[in-house]
Amino acid sequence: MSGQTTGRTPGRRDVRPLRVSEVTVRFGGLVAVNRVSFTVEPGSIHALIGPNGAGKSTCFNAISGVCRISSGRITLGDVDLGRTPPHRIAALGVGRAFQNLALSPTSTVFDNVMLGRHALTGGGFLGHGLRAPWLRRAARRHADRVAEICDFLGVARYLHTPAGVLPYGDQKRVDIARALAVEPTLLMLDEPAAGMNASETAEMAALIQDVRDELGVSVLFVEHDMGLVMGIADRVTVLDFGRLIADDVPSVVQRAPEVIAAYLGVDDGQGQPAVKTRAGGGFPGTGGGNGDPATSPRPGRDGRAEPDSREAMG
Ligand SMILES: Nc1ncnc2c1ncn2[C@@H]1O[C@H](COP(=O)(O)OP(=O)(O)OP(=O)(O)O)[C@@H](O)[C@H]1O
């Protein structure tokens, strides 16, 4: 991946910490996120993990303004994001790529990525029909930047191709390009390796590291592939049933008894999973199972097994 990048840094904004402080999100009587606090440090790769229904997506939605927090505070630097609409949050420097690609399949890659740019431009210069010379110059600058971002993501050759005909892995890259088009200081990735094979996952890992190292952008990602998480994250926050159960470096998190128990549903009290009760389950470092919690059943809120339909992803 590194060979495909331009190495150009945006240098447009200071990268600031994202602080999630005592955040609670309720849906009626259900507490989906329960007084959760963590900080994404500037220039870090930070993973948010947890079994199905743990509250990861809700937490992501709260940070990107898609759902309202019931209490607590979310700040980027000293800017309060907690009650800010999504388009403003994007303009403030938070770019988000989605698990289910948020691309228009019939629009070109260029147009899809330019759409991401509209958080910066307000869509204004296009709406004026490019009559004034300064509007044409602005449009050219934005077009050049879109091309640069696509080059960085390794999808520049598809610039004028409808996004929908690209291979899945390349569509993922275009979606990340769209998120980077807002010139974010924080990039949020929702299950970036979902549906990818081992070599595509390795390329995605390299890409995420390039975003951090070459663009200086912090990355917060939700992921079920524990190999990817433990391989690239500087810090890992673990949720279970809406509560934070661990927040530390990967080597500590993967040995935390609460984390092992959350993924396997059982703990023998010594921090060791009772794997015999969870066929195929396991968490890296525990010696239990295939190392991919996404393939493991886990107890539901009512204590019954809650099978996960996800495919094993490495
Ligand atoms: N819009 C909503 N209305 C009601 N309940 C919701 C809503 N969104 C999520 N929930 C519930 O909140 C809890 C947390 O869900 P969330 O999707 O955040 O978990 P998750 O960790 O992202 O799970 P997964 O890994 O399966 O995507 C679940 O019990 C879910 O059913």
The ligand as an SDF file (V2000), in Angstrom:
LIG
                    3D

 31 33  0  0  0  0  0  0  0  0999 V2000
  -31.9280    2.6540   17.0770 N   0  0  0  0  0  0  0  0  0  0  0  0
  -32.0220    1.7620   18.0630 C   0  0  0  0  0  0  0  0  0  0  0  0
  -33.1780    1.5930   18.7380 N   0  0  0  0  0  0  0  0  0  0  0  0
  -33.2610    0.6990   19.7410 C   0  0  0  0  0  0  0  0  0  0  0  0
  -32.2410   -0.0920   20.1620 N   0  0  0  0  0  0  0  0  0  0  0  0
  -31.0880    0.0360   19.5050 C   0  0  0  0  0  0  0  0  0  0  0  0
  -30.9010    0.9560   18.4250 C   0  0  0  0  0  0  0  0  0  0  0  0
  -29.6150    0.8560   17.9960 N   0  0  0  0  0  0  0  0  0  0  0  0
  -29.0400   -0.0890   18.7510 C   0  0  0  0  0  0  0  0  0  0  0  0
  -29.9030   -0.5810   19.6560 N   0  0  0  0  0  0  0  0  0  0  0  0
  -29.6130   -1.5860   20.6730 C   0  0  0  0  0  0  0  0  0  0  0  0
  -28.5140   -1.0990   21.4180 O   0  0  0  0  0  0  0  0  0  0  0  0
  -27.6470   -2.1690   21.7690 C   0  0  0  0  0  0  0  0  0  0  0  0
  -26.2630   -1.8570   21.2360 C   0  0  0  0  0  0  0  0  0  0  0  0
  -26.3210   -1.9950   19.8240 O   0  0  0  0  0  0  0  0  0  0  0  0
  -25.0790   -1.6280   18.8860 P   0  0  0  0  0  0  0  0  0  0  0  0
  -25.5450   -1.7980   17.4910 O   0  0  0  0  0  0  0  0  0  0  0  0
  -24.5260   -0.3120   19.2730 O   0  0  0  0  0  0  0  0  0  0  0  0
  -24.0440   -2.7890   19.2650 O   0  0  0  0  0  0  0  0  0  0  0  0
  -22.7350   -3.2120   18.4910 P   0  0  0  0  0  0  0  0  0  0  0  0
  -21.6940   -3.4280   19.5290 O   0  0  0  0  0  0  0  0  0  0  0  0
  -22.4280   -2.2550   17.4220 O   0  0  0  0  0  0  0  0  0  0  0  0
  -23.1620   -4.6200   17.8780 O   0  0  0  0  0  0  0  0  0  0  0  0
  -22.6970   -5.3340   16.5080 P   0  0  0  0  0  0  0  0  0  0  0  0
  -21.2830   -5.7740   16.7010 O   0  0  0  0  0  0  0  0  0  0  0  0
  -23.6370   -6.4930   16.4030 O   0  0  0  0  0  0  0  0  0  0  0  0
  -22.8680   -4.3600   15.3900 O   0  0  0  0  0  0  0  0  0  0  0  0
  -28.2660   -3.4380   21.2000 C   0  0  0  0  0  0  0  0  0  0  0  0
  -29.0180   -4.0490   22.2080 O   0  0  0  0  0  0  0  0  0  0  0  0
  -29.1630   -2.9150   20.0980 C   0  0  0  0  0  0  0  0  0  0  0  0
  -30.2480   -3.7880   19.8760 O   0  0  0  0  0  0  0  0  0  0  0  0
  1  2  1  0
  2  3  1  0
  2  7  2  0
  3  4  2  0
  4  5  1  0
  5  6  2  0
  6  7  1  0
  6 10  1  0
  7  8  1  0
  8  9  2  0
  9 10  1  0
 10 11  1  0
 11 12  1  0
 11 30  1  0
 12 13  1  0
 13 14  1  0
 13 28  1  0
 14 15  1  0
 15 16  1  0
 16 17  2  0
 16 18  1  0
 16 19  1  0
 19 20  1  0
 20 21  2  0
 20 22  1  0
 20 23  1  0
 23 24  1  0
 24 25  2  0
 24 26  1  0
 24 27  1  0
 28 29  1  0
 28 30  1  0
 30 31  1  0
M  END
$$$$
